[in-house]
Structures are given as structure tokens and as C-alpha cells.
Amino acid sequence: MSSVPAGYNERLFAGRGLRSWLHNARFHWFRGVVDRLSIRGERVLEIGCFDAKLIDWLPGKPVHYVGVDANWEKGLDLARRRYAGDPGVVLIEAASPDFAAVDAGGFDLGVSMETLEHVPPEQVAGYLDRLANDVAGYLVITVPNEKGPVFAAKWLAKKLLYRDAEHYSLAEFANALLGRMARVGRNQHKGFDYADLIEQVQARCDVLLVEAIPFRRLPLALAFGVGIVARTRRA
């Protein structure tokens, strides 16, 4: 079995640097939402689960957890090792929303954290449909802010500090800075528009909260990430 690329979790989640603090912020925000809304999360469906670390951020071990992930970074292999033999944890490797049926309507919490920006745009609706149809309860989704001044600051940091910035033409950079995302070519984070995703969630569910991450009282335009909380119409 192949291993996780060296340093993936360590690079993004470990240590005391700004990058790891910002990546961990989504989980702190998630737990805050769970506590504020008294979400029990006993039966959980997670899209883009990576190594299923979300389980550690729930109020308690769920009775039934289904994690779906493409396993491109081999995080699912970590989850398989950790939860081997645990009948309450089901892990599904899938790269499209057409994965095998999993208890439609039987989940009380659906989660997708920092995943939908990586999904090909034509597949996003399918994943949202699965969440809306399979969950009778809450949806909690987080995505990055990839437009406006926050985009520019993040891009410059990646370019200068981490050497892993996405390529933008001058026109694309200007359009992303101005929030004209339809004029930016899509490639995972590149060209992703959280406002478009919010509209897609609203078309399927009742949106309860849209908050900035990590500081939820900031305007979304100044947020590193965006958190969306909704109730499905099956609830």
C-alpha cells in the first residue's frame, strides 16, 4: 500500500506557523458551529474526508460515519489503517458523486471541508445533490476565499514563501483581484468562487449561516475561508 507523501499533514496542519494555523482554523470553526447549534453528529457523511480527522472534532464518536475521498494524496489509506476493524466507520474511495448508495436520508450531518474547490465544476452539483438527498439534518461546508485582496495576499505568500503558487496570467490575476471570477480559468483553487457555491447550496437546502473563517465576524471579502451551514429539506 502506498504511503502519504512525506510531510503532507505536517506541512499543512502541524507546527506553529501561519499556514498550519489557518488550515486548522476550519476545524476549530466546525467544532464551534457544532456546539453553537447543538449538532449531535451521530450519523455522519463526509465528502472529501482525507484521513477522517473530522471524527476527532465531533462531540463524540459517531455511531455511523461514512467518509468518501478520491485518495489522491493517500490520506484515505491513513484512515483505513486507523479505523481497521471498526464497523462504525465506512471509507469509500471515489472520484465522482456516483459512489455506491449509503443510507439515503439516514445521516443527520453532512460535511465537506476544503474539498469542493478541488472538484471539477461539472461534478459539484452532483456532490451537493448527494449531500442534500442522503442527509436529513445539517450540512457544514468550508471552502477557501480565492478572490479579492485575500486571494492576492495568499498568492503572494505561496509564491514567495512556499514556491507553490498557481500560475495566473496578468489578466486573470487582475480579474481575480476584482472578483470577476468568470474571467479566470478554473483549476482547483484557481478561479473558484465561493459565492457561486453558496447559490448552489441555497438551491437545494435552507442556508442558516455563512461565516468568515477564522474570524467569523469579519466580512467574507476579508476571510481566509468561508463556512456554510444549512439544513437539508429532508430534515
C-alpha positions as CSV (number, residue, x, y, z in Angstrom):
1,M,0.0,0.0,0.0
2,S,1.4,3.4,-0.9
3,S,2.1,5.9,1.8
4,V,1.0,9.6,2.2
5,P,3.5,11.9,0.5
6,A,6.1,12.9,3.0
7,G,5.2,16.0,5.1
8,Y,1.6,16.5,3.8
9,N,-0.1,16.6,7.2
10,E,3.0,18.1,8.8
11,R,3.2,20.9,6.2
12,L,-0.4,21.9,6.4
13,F,-1.5,21.1,9.9
14,A,1.4,20.7,12.2
15,G,3.7,23.3,13.8
16,R,3.0,26.8,14.9
17,G,3.3,28.6,11.6
18,L,0.7,30.7,9.9
19,R,-0.1,28.2,7.3
20,S,-0.9,25.4,9.7
21,W,-2.8,27.8,12.0
22,L,-5.0,28.8,9.0
23,H,-5.6,25.2,7.9
24,N,-6.5,24.1,11.4
25,A,-8.9,27.0,11.7
26,R,-11.6,25.3,9.7
27,F,-11.8,22.5,12.3
28,H,-12.0,25.0,15.2
29,W,-14.8,26.8,13.3
30,F,-16.5,23.5,12.6
31,R,-16.5,22.5,16.3
32,G,-17.7,25.9,17.3
33,V,-20.7,25.6,14.9
34,V,-21.5,22.1,16.2
35,D,-21.5,23.4,19.8
36,R,-23.5,26.6,19.0
37,L,-26.2,24.7,17.1
38,S,-26.1,21.6,19.3
39,I,-25.5,19.3,16.4
40,R,-25.2,15.8,17.6
41,G,-23.5,14.3,14.5
42,E,-24.2,10.6,15.4
43,R,-24.6,9.6,11.7
44,V,-22.2,11.5,9.5
45,L,-21.5,11.6,5.8
46,E,-18.3,13.4,4.8
47,I,-17.3,14.2,1.3
48,G,-13.5,14.7,0.9
49,C,-12.7,13.1,4.2
50,F,-8.9,12.7,3.6
51,D,-7.7,10.8,6.8
52,A,-11.1,11.2,8.6
53,K,-9.6,13.6,11.2
54,L,-13.1,15.2,11.4
55,I,-14.1,12.4,13.7
56,D,-11.8,13.9,16.4
57,W,-13.6,17.2,16.2
58,L,-17.1,15.8,16.7
59,P,-18.7,16.0,20.2
60,G,-18.4,12.2,20.4
61,K,-17.5,9.2,18.3
62,P,-20.4,8.9,15.7
63,V,-22.5,5.7,15.7
64,H,-22.0,5.6,11.9
65,Y,-19.5,7.6,9.9
66,V,-19.1,7.3,6.1
67,G,-16.1,9.1,4.6
68,V,-15.7,9.5,0.8
69,D,-12.4,10.6,-0.7
70,A,-10.6,10.2,-4.1
71,N,-7.4,9.2,-2.1
72,W,-5.2,11.3,-4.5
73,E,-3.0,12.2,-1.5
74,K,-3.3,8.8,0.1
75,G,-5.0,10.2,3.2
76,L,-7.7,7.5,2.9
77,D,-5.0,4.9,3.5
78,L,-4.2,6.5,6.8
79,A,-7.9,6.4,7.8
80,R,-8.1,2.8,6.7
81,R,-5.2,1.9,9.0
82,R,-6.6,3.9,11.9
83,Y,-10.1,2.5,11.7
84,A,-9.4,-1.0,10.5
85,G,-11.9,-3.4,12.1
86,D,-14.2,-0.5,13.2
87,P,-17.7,-1.4,11.9
88,G,-18.9,2.2,12.7
89,V,-16.5,3.7,10.1
90,V,-17.0,3.1,6.4
91,L,-14.5,4.5,4.0
92,I,-15.2,4.8,0.3
93,E,-12.7,5.6,-2.4
94,A,-14.5,7.6,-5.2
95,A,-13.6,10.4,-7.6
96,S,-17.1,11.2,-8.6
97,P,-20.5,11.7,-6.9
98,D,-21.7,8.3,-8.4
99,F,-20.3,6.3,-5.4
100,A,-22.4,3.4,-4.1
101,A,-25.6,4.3,-2.2
102,V,-25.0,4.9,1.5
103,D,-28.1,5.0,3.7
104,A,-30.0,7.7,1.8
105,G,-31.7,10.0,4.3
106,G,-30.1,8.2,7.1
107,F,-27.5,10.8,8.1
108,D,-28.0,13.7,10.5
109,L,-24.9,15.6,9.5
110,G,-23.2,16.0,6.1
111,V,-19.8,17.6,5.9
112,S,-17.4,18.8,3.1
113,M,-14.3,20.7,4.2
114,E,-11.9,22.4,1.7
115,T,-13.0,19.9,-1.0
116,L,-15.5,21.3,-3.4
117,E,-12.9,23.8,-4.8
118,H,-10.9,20.8,-6.0
119,V,-13.9,19.1,-7.6
120,P,-14.3,19.6,-11.4
121,P,-17.1,22.3,-11.7
122,E,-19.3,19.9,-13.6
123,Q,-19.3,17.5,-10.7
124,V,-20.1,20.0,-7.9
125,A,-23.8,19.8,-8.4
126,G,-23.7,16.0,-8.1
127,Y,-21.9,16.1,-4.8
128,L,-24.3,18.7,-3.5
129,D,-27.2,16.5,-4.6
130,R,-25.8,13.6,-2.8
131,L,-25.5,15.6,0.4
132,A,-29.0,17.1,0.1
133,N,-30.5,13.7,-0.6
134,D,-28.6,11.5,1.8
135,V,-28.7,13.8,4.8
136,A,-31.8,14.6,6.9
137,G,-30.3,17.3,9.0
138,Y,-27.4,19.7,8.8
139,L,-24.8,20.4,6.2
140,V,-21.5,22.0,7.1
141,I,-19.2,23.1,4.2
142,T,-16.0,25.1,4.2
143,V,-14.2,26.4,1.1
144,P,-11.4,28.9,0.6
145,N,-11.7,32.5,-0.5
146,E,-9.9,32.8,-3.8
147,K,-10.9,36.3,-4.9
148,G,-10.2,39.9,-3.9
149,P,-7.4,41.2,-1.6
150,V,-7.3,37.9,0.3
151,F,-6.6,36.0,-2.9
152,A,-3.7,38.4,-3.7
153,A,-2.2,38.1,-0.3
154,K,-2.4,34.3,-0.3
155,W,-1.0,34.0,-3.8
156,L,2.0,36.2,-3.0
157,A,2.7,34.2,0.2
158,K,2.6,31.0,-1.8
159,K,4.8,32.5,-4.5
160,L,7.4,34.0,-2.2
161,L,7.4,31.6,0.8
162,Y,6.2,28.2,-0.4
163,R,7.1,28.3,-4.1
164,D,3.8,26.6,-5.0
165,A,1.6,29.4,-6.3
166,E,-0.8,28.6,-9.2
167,H,0.0,30.2,-12.5
168,Y,-2.2,33.2,-13.3
169,S,-1.9,35.4,-16.4
170,L,-1.8,39.1,-15.7
171,A,-5.4,39.4,-16.9
172,E,-6.5,36.5,-14.7
173,F,-4.7,37.9,-11.6
174,A,-6.4,41.3,-12.2
175,N,-9.9,39.7,-12.6
176,A,-9.4,37.5,-9.5
177,L,-8.4,40.6,-7.5
178,L,-11.6,42.4,-8.8
179,G,-13.8,39.4,-8.1
180,R,-14.6,38.8,-11.8
181,M,-14.2,35.0,-11.4
182,A,-15.9,34.1,-14.7
183,R,-12.9,35.6,-16.4
184,V,-10.4,33.3,-14.6
185,G,-9.6,29.8,-15.8
186,R,-10.6,27.1,-13.4
187,N,-8.1,24.7,-12.0
188,Q,-8.9,23.5,-8.5
189,H,-8.4,26.6,-6.2
190,K,-7.8,28.8,-9.3
191,G,-11.0,30.6,-10.4
192,F,-13.1,29.1,-7.6
193,D,-15.9,31.4,-6.4
194,Y,-17.4,30.8,-3.0
195,A,-20.5,33.0,-3.9
196,D,-21.4,30.6,-6.7
197,L,-21.2,27.7,-4.3
198,I,-23.4,29.4,-1.8
199,E,-26.1,29.9,-4.5
200,Q,-25.9,26.2,-5.4
201,V,-26.3,25.2,-1.8
202,Q,-29.3,27.6,-1.4
203,A,-31.0,26.0,-4.4
204,R,-31.0,22.6,-2.5
205,C,-31.1,23.5,1.2
206,D,-32.0,26.2,3.7
207,V,-28.9,28.1,4.4
208,L,-28.7,29.1,8.1
209,L,-25.2,30.6,8.4
210,V,-22.4,31.9,6.1
211,E,-19.4,32.9,8.1
212,A,-15.8,34.0,7.7
213,I,-13.0,31.7,8.8
214,P,-11.0,32.1,11.0
215,F,-12.7,35.3,12.3
216,R,-16.4,34.8,11.9
217,R,-17.3,38.4,12.4
218,L,-15.2,39.7,9.5
219,P,-16.9,40.3,6.1
220,L,-16.5,37.5,3.7
221,A,-14.3,39.6,1.4
222,L,-11.6,39.6,4.1
223,A,-11.9,36.0,5.1
224,F,-9.3,33.3,4.5
225,G,-12.1,30.8,4.2
226,V,-15.9,30.6,4.1
227,G,-18.1,28.4,6.2
228,I,-21.6,27.5,5.2
229,V,-24.2,25.8,7.4
230,A,-27.5,24.6,6.0
231,R,-30.4,22.3,6.8
232,T,-31.5,19.9,4.1
233,R,-35.1,19.8,3.1
234,R,-35.3,16.2,4.2
235,A,-34.8,17.3,7.8
